[in-house]
Amino acid sequence: MTQPDRFEIVPSVLPADFARLGEECAALEAAGVDRIQWDVMDGRFVPNLTMGPDIIAACRKHCSVMFEAHLMVLEPQELMHRYVEAGCDLIIVHAEACTHLHRTLAQIRDLGAKSSVALNPHTPVDVIKHVLDLTDMVLIMTVNPGFGGQAYIQTMEPKIRETAALIAESGYPVEIEVDGGINAATVSGAAAAGARVLVAGSGLYKHEGGLGAAVSELRKLAEEAVA
């Protein structure tokens, strides 16, 4: 199966003004983003601590775009239902945090959400080979999780290609997302390698032209990389 050359731009809200997150979500939707990613960190799986489901639920009424929860937490199966209840349409869990990954992905779908599995830079692609039937998306981390503003790890591009080949061989309709250091200088490499869902934080918020210009530029550069 070949993934379509349509690119989705997904902002991480980590660089946003947390005092006005609802307004920030509305501004992102107006800028033309396809989804909004919520980086949930527990201070255990990663060394940082961010937001819980109540904050996400409070923001849900401010926009209509898809929400995805990136659960950088240990034992995500204990928390997943709260994020679905908060309005997240897709739940991302880390393979490294799941003792029973197959069961966890099945539970996400039982909750009525789409399921995704994230792989840290050191984690081999083979880990997901036998769960693709329960997976709507694979997230390849192009930084080590836990902090925003990190530099893109270019050596993850062969891993993106390997993931794309594995998905094509499986025949399942699984998307590939990348997260970490995506900006105007790095998006072409990730897109050419096979990623079609592109998470950007600082690369959007620090753009001189504003959010709308940043979204348009990333999408244009990605499309040109596969033209």
LUMVEX-933593 format. One record per residue: x, y, z of N, C-alpha, C in turn. Coordinates in steps of 0.02 Angstrom, whole numbers, plus 50000, padded with zeros to 5 digits. Layout:
BEGIN
   n.c1   n.c2   n.c3  ca.c1  ca.c2  ca.c3   c.c1   c.c2   c.c3
      X      Y      Z      X      Y      Z      X      Y      Z
...
END
This chain:
BEGIN
   n.c1   n.c2   n.c3  ca.c1  ca.c2  ca.c3   c.c1   c.c2   c.c3
  50042  49940  50000  50000  50000  50000  50043  50062  50000
  50031  50108  49954  50068  50171  49950  50028  50226  49983
  50059  50262  50029  50024  50316  50063  50013  50374  50015
  49955  50406  50017  49941  50463  49973  49987  50521  49990
  50002  50562  49939  50046  50619  49950  50007  50680  49975
  49967  50669  50026  49932  50723  50059  49962  50730  50129
  49980  50790  50145  50016  50801  50208  49971  50836  50259
  49973  50812  50319  49937  50843  50373  49986  50878  50420
  49972  50940  50436  50014  50979  50480  49982  50980  50549
  50020  50958  50598  49993  50948  50665  50035  50987  50716
  50008  51040  50745  50047  51077  50794  50048  51042  50862
  50105  51044  50893  50110  51029  50965  50095  51094  51002
  50056  51089  51055  50039  51151  51092  50090  51168  51145
  50145  51131  51149  50195  51145  51202  50220  51217  51200
  50231  51248  51141  50255  51318  51141  50200  51369  51151
  50137  51348  51156  50081  51394  51161  50079  51428  51230
  50039  51481  51233  50028  51515  51297  49977  51475  51337
  49999  51441  51389  49955  51397  51427  49901  51436  51464
  49909  51500  51473  49858  51541  51507  49798  51554  51462
  49806  51542  51397  49751  51554  51350  49748  51499  51297
  49748  51437  51321  49752  51380  51275  49691  51374  51229
  49633  51391  51255  49573  51388  51213  49580  51434  51153
  49602  51495  51164  49612  51543  51109  49668  51519  51063
  49718  51488  51091  49773  51463  51050  49749  51408  51003
  49705  51365  51028  49677  51312  50986  49635  51341  50929
  49596  51392  50944  49556  51425  50892  49601  51457  50839
  49657  51486  50861  49704  51517  50814  49737  51466  50770
  49753  51408  50798  49783  51355  50758  49734  51329  50705
  49671  51322  50724  49621  51300  50675  49615  51351  50619
  49614  51415  50637  49610  51468  50587  49671  51469  50541
  49728  51446  50567  49789  51445  50527  49791  51387  50477
  49742  51341  50482  49737  51287  50433  49768  51221  50453
  49779  51211  50518  49808  51147  50539  49756  51091  50530
  49780  51030  50527  49736  50972  50516  49716  50939  50581
  49760  50943  50632  49747  50914  50697  49784  50957  50748
  49771  50943  50811  49811  50972  50866  49835  50914  50909
  49900  50914  50924  49928  50862  50966  49939  50888  51037
  49917  50848  51085  49926  50863  51156  49981  50819  51184
  50036  50850  51203  50094  50814  51230  50084  50803  51304
  50064  50743  51322  50050  50725  51391  50111  50691  51421
  50141  50722  51472  50202  50695  51503  50190  50687  51578
  50217  50632  51604  50202  50614  51674  50259  50624  51723
  50317  50648  51699  50374  50656  51744  50407  50590  51763
  50385  50535  51733  50413  50469  51747  50441  50437  51683
  50399  50428  51634  50422  50402  51569  50469  50452  51536
  50453  50516  51544  50496  50571  51522  50506  50618  51581
  50558  50659  51581  50573  50699  51641  50532  50762  51648
  50485  50775  51604  50445  50835  51607  50374  50818  51629
  50336  50868  51647  50266  50860  51669  50225  50913  51634
  50170  50892  51601  50131  50941  51564  50057  50941  51586
  50011  50925  51539  49940  50935  51554  49902  50870  51561
  49845  50875  51595  49801  50819  51604  49738  50826  51562
  49692  50778  51567  49632  50777  51525  49585  50835  51536
  49582  50863  51596  49535  50917  51609  49553  50979  51569
  49617  50992  51559  49638  51049  51518  49617  51039  51446
  49627  50978  51421  49608  50964  51352  49532  50970  51343
  49495  50944  51391  49421  50948  51387  49398  51021  51386
  49432  51064  51424  49413  51134  51426  49426  51169  51359
  49475  51143  51321  49492  51173  51256  49450  51145  51199
  49419  51088  51210  49385  51054  51155  49331  51097  51123
  49297  51138  51162  49242  51178  51134  49265  51238  51094
  49330  51252  51093  49356  51311  51059  49374  51298  50986
  49374  51235  50964  49389  51220  50894  49360  51152  50877
  49359  51137  50812  49328  51074  50790  49378  51026  50758
  49441  51046  50752  49490  51001  50721  49502  50940  50767
  49529  50889  50737  49543  50827  50773  49595  50839  50827
  49585  50808  50885  49633  50808  50939  49667  50740  50943
  49733  50740  50951  49768  50677  50966  49809  50686  51030
  49807  50636  51072  49843  50637  51135  49905  50594  51129
  49963  50625  51137  50026  50589  51135  50045  50574  51207
  50031  50513  51229  50040  50494  51299  50112  50471  51311
  50153  50517  51333  50222  50501  51353  50221  50485  51427
  50188  50428  51442  50175  50409  51511  50186  50335  51520
  50202  50315  51581  50204  50244  51598  50133  50219  51611
  50120  50157  51596  50055  50126  51607  49998  50167  51575
  50002  50183  51510  49951  50224  51478  49882  50194  51480
  49878  50127  51486  49813  50094  51488  49770  50117  51547
  49802  50143  51599  49765  50167  51658  49735  50236  51646
  49758  50272  51595  49738  50342  51584  49700  50354  51519
  49705  50307  51472  49681  50320  51404  49609  50342  51401
  49567  50311  51441  49495  50327  51437  49481  50399  51455
  49522  50428  51499  49512  50498  51519  49523  50545  51460
  49571  50529  51418  49586  50572  51361  49536  50564  51305
  49509  50504  51298  49454  50495  51250  49393  50534  51273
  49378  50530  51337  49322  50567  51366  49333  50643  51359
  49395  50665  51359  49411  50736  51354  49403  50762  51282
  49395  50717  51234  49384  50738  51165  49439  50721  51117
  49486  50677  51136  49540  50657  51091  49516  50600  51046
  49525  50610  50982  49502  50561  50932  49553  50507  50919
  49616  50520  50935  49670  50473  50923  49715  50472  50985
  49734  50412  51006  49776  50404  51065  49842  50371  51043
  49897  50404  51060  49964  50380  51043  49997  50354  51108
  50018  50292  51106  50055  50263  51163  50124  50243  51139
  50171  50242  51186  50239  50223  51169  50248  50148  51177
  50279  50117  51127  50293  50045  51132  50334  50030  51194
  50379  50076  51211  50424  50066  51268  50388  50068  51335
  50328  50097  51336  50290  50105  51398  50236  50052  51408
  50228  50008  51359  50174  49959  51360  50201  49888  51368
  50185  49857  51424  50205  49787  51434  50169  49742  51384
  50105  49757  51372  50064  49718  51326  50038  49766  51272
  50080  49781  51223  50063  49831  51172  50001  49811  51132
  49997  49748  51113  49940  49724  51073  49875  49737  51110
  49873  49720  51174  49813  49729  51215  49796  49804  51222
  49847  49845  51233  49835  49916  51242  49805  49948  51180
  49832  49931  51121  49805  49958  51059  49733  49936  51048
  49719  49873  51064  49650  49848  51058  49603  49885  51105
  49627  49901  51165  49586  49937  51213  49570  50008  51189
  49618  50040  51156  49605  50106  51128  49547  50103  51079
  49549  50055  51035  49494  50049  50986  49428  50031  51020
  49431  49992  51073  49370  49976  51110  49340  50039  51141
  49382  50088  51156  49358  50152  51183  49326  50196  51130
  49332  50176  51067  49303  50215  51012  49350  50265  50980
  49414  50260  50996  49464  50306  50968  49509  50270  50918
  49546  50308  50880  49597  50280  50837  49659  50267  50879
  49699  50218  50858  49757  50198  50898  49821  50212  50860
  49872  50230  50898  49938  50242  50869  49992  50219  50917
  50048  50198  50889  50105  50178  50929  50165  50221  50910
  50200  50247  50961  50259  50289  50950  50322  50248  50965
  50374  50263  50927  50439  50230  50936  50492  50283  50950
  50526  50276  51007  50582  50319  51023  50639  50307  50973
  50686  50354  50968  50739  50346  50918  50777  50280  50921
  50787  50252  50981  50826  50191  50986  50786  50127  50973
  50720  50132  50969  50677  50073  50965  50671  50049  50892
  50685  49985  50880  50682  49960  50811  50611  49954  50785
  50605  49959  50719  50539  49957  50687  50506  49889  50695
  50544  49837  50701  50515  49769  50707  50467  49763  50766
  50472  49807  50815  50428  49804  50873  50354  49809  50853
  50339  49844  50799  50269  49854  50779  50245  49804  50727
  50288  49759  50705  50271  49715  50649  50207  49676  50660
  50196  49654  50721  50138  49610  50734  50079  49646  50767
  50080  49713  50764  50022  49750  50791  49993  49798  50739
  50016  49794  50677  49993  49842  50627  49918  49834  50613
  49890  49775  50625  49818  49765  50615  49777  49804  50666
  49808  49825  50721  49774  49862  50773  49796  49935  50777
  49832  49957  50726  49865  50022  50727  49841  50066  50670
  49819  50126  50685  49799  50174  50634  49856  50218  50612
  49906  50225  50656  49962  50270  50641  50024  50248  50680
  50081  50255  50649  50146  50245  50683  50180  50312  50688
  50202  50329  50748  50238  50392  50759  50312  50377  50768
  50352  50403  50722  50425  50397  50727  50451  50460  50761
  50479  50452  50820  50507  50509  50856  50573  50529  50824
  50577  50592  50804  50639  50619  50774  50677  50663  50824
  50656  50658  50887  50695  50682  50945  50682  50632  51001
  50719  50637  51055  50703  50599  51114  50647  50635  51151
  50594  50599  51171  50535  50633  51198  50548  50665  51266
  50508  50717  51280  50511  50747  51346  50517  50822  51347
  50542  50852  51293  50551  50924  51291  50538  50950  51221
  50511  51011  51216  50504  51043  51151  50568  51078  51132
  50572  51098  51068  50628  51139  51045  50692  51101  51032
  50690  51034  51028  50750  50996  51016  50767  50992  50941
  50829  50976  50927  50852  50972  50857  50831  50905  50825
  50812  50909  50764  50791  50851  50723  50848  50802  50715
  50834  50738  50726  50884  50685  50717  50877  50658  50646
  50920  50681  50602  50914  50663  50532  50924  50588  50519
  50961  50555  50562  50973  50483  50553  50910  50441  50564
  50854  50472  50582  50791  50436  50587  50757  50428  50519
  50781  50462  50467  50749  50457  50402  50751  50386  50373
  50806  50349  50378  50804  50279  50357  50753  50237  50396
  50743  50255  50458  50693  50220  50499  50622  50235  50474
  50610  50296  50452  50546  50314  50422  50534  50272  50359
  50586  50267  50318  50581  50227  50256  50568  50153  50272
  50601  50128  50323  50591  50059  50343  50519  50047  50366
  50493  50096  50403  50424  50091  50426  50375  50092  50368
  50387  50136  50320  50344  50140  50261  50345  50075  50222
  50403  50044  50216  50408  49980  50181  50370  49925  50218
  50377  49924  50284  50342  49874  50324  50266  49881  50317
  50242  49943  50318  50170  49956  50311  50146  49936  50242
  50185  49953  50191  50166  49934  50122  50161  49858  50115
  50208  49823  50145  50207  49750  50142  50147  49721  50179
  50127  49753  50234  50071  49727  50274  50004  49736  50240
  49997  49789  50200  49933  49803  50168  49884  49841  50211
  49902  49856  50273  49856  49892  50318  49862  49968  50306
  49806  50005  50312  49805  50077  50300  49831  50117  50360
  49895  50114  50371  49926  50145  50430  49963  50208  50408
  49950  50263  50442  49985  50326  50429  50053  50326  50464
  50098  50369  50439  50162  50380  50472  50166  50453  50493
  50177  50464  50557  50185  50530  50585  50257  50538  50609
  50285  50598  50604  50350  50613  50635  50341  50671  50683
  50380  50670  50736  50374  50720  50789  50444  50735  50816
  50463  50799  50810  50526  50820  50840  50570  50858  50792
  50577  50923  50803  50622  50964  50763  50600  50977  50692
  50535  50969  50678  50509  50981  50611  50501  51056  50599
  50535  51080  50548  50530  51150  50529  50544  51156  50454
  50553  51217  50429  50563  51227  50358  50627  51194  50333
  50676  51185  50377  50740  51157  50356  50740  51080  50357
  50694  51050  50393  50695  50977  50403  50635  50940  50373
  50582  50975  50358  50520  50942  50339  50527  50903  50273
  50569  50928  50228  50576  50894  50163  50605  50824  50171
  50655  50817  50214  50685  50752  50225  50637  50702  50254
  50597  50724  50302  50548  50680  50333  50494  50660  50283
  50472  50708  50243  50420  50694  50193  50446  50646  50139
  50506  50659  50115  50534  50616  50063  50545  50545  50088
  50557  50537  50153  50567  50471  50182  50502  50432  50189
  50445  50467  50188  50381  50431  50191  50332  50456  50243
  50349  50505  50283  50302  50532  50332  50250  50576  50298
  50188  50569  50319  50134  50609  50291  50098  50650  50344
  50110  50637  50407  50082  50676  50461  50140  50707  50499
  50143  50774  50499  50202  50810  50521  50186  50854  50581
  50217  50836  50637  50206  50874  50699  50259  50928  50704
  50238  50989  50719  50284  51045  50726  50263  51087  50786
  50310  51108  50825  50297  51151  50882  50331  51218  50872
  50394  51222  50891  50432  51284  50884  50435  51307  50811
  50437  51259  50765  50440  51276  50694  50380  51315  50670
  50323  51307  50703  50264  51346  50687  50262  51411  50726
  50272  51407  50791  50262  51465  50834  50316  51518  50826
  50375  51499  50802  50429  51548  50795  50434  51576  50724
  50388  51556  50680  50390  51580  50611  50376  51655  50609
  50417  51691  50572  50410  51765  50569  50345  51786  50538
  50317  51744  50494  50255  51763  50460  50192  51745  50498
  50199  51713  50555  50140  51692  50594  50120  51621  50579
  50068  51598  50615  50049  51527  50611  50025  51507  50541
  49983  51549  50511  49956  51532  50445  50011  51523  50393
  50058  51569  50393  50114  51565  50345  50157  51504  50359
  50166  51488  50423  50207  51430  50442  50175  51365  50418
  50109  51358  50428  50074  51298  50406  50078  51290  50331
  50066  51344  50294  50068  51342  50221  50138  51324  50196
  50189  51352  50228  50257  51339  50206  50276  51266  50217
  50260  51239  50275  50277  51169  50289  50243  51122  50240
  50179  51135  50227  50142  51092  50181  50171  51096  50110
  50187  51157  50089  50215  51167  50022  50283  51131  50015
  50326  51138  50064  50392  51107  50062  50385  51031  50061
  50338  51004  50100  50328  50932  50102  50304  50907  50034
  50257  50942  50004  50231  50922  49939  50285  50925  49885
  50327  50975  49889  50381  50981  49840  50433  50925  49847
  50440  50900  49908  50490  50847  49920  50471  50781  49887
  50407  50772  49872  50386  50709  49841  50359  50719  49771
  50364  50780  49746  50338  50796  49679  50379  50760  49625
END
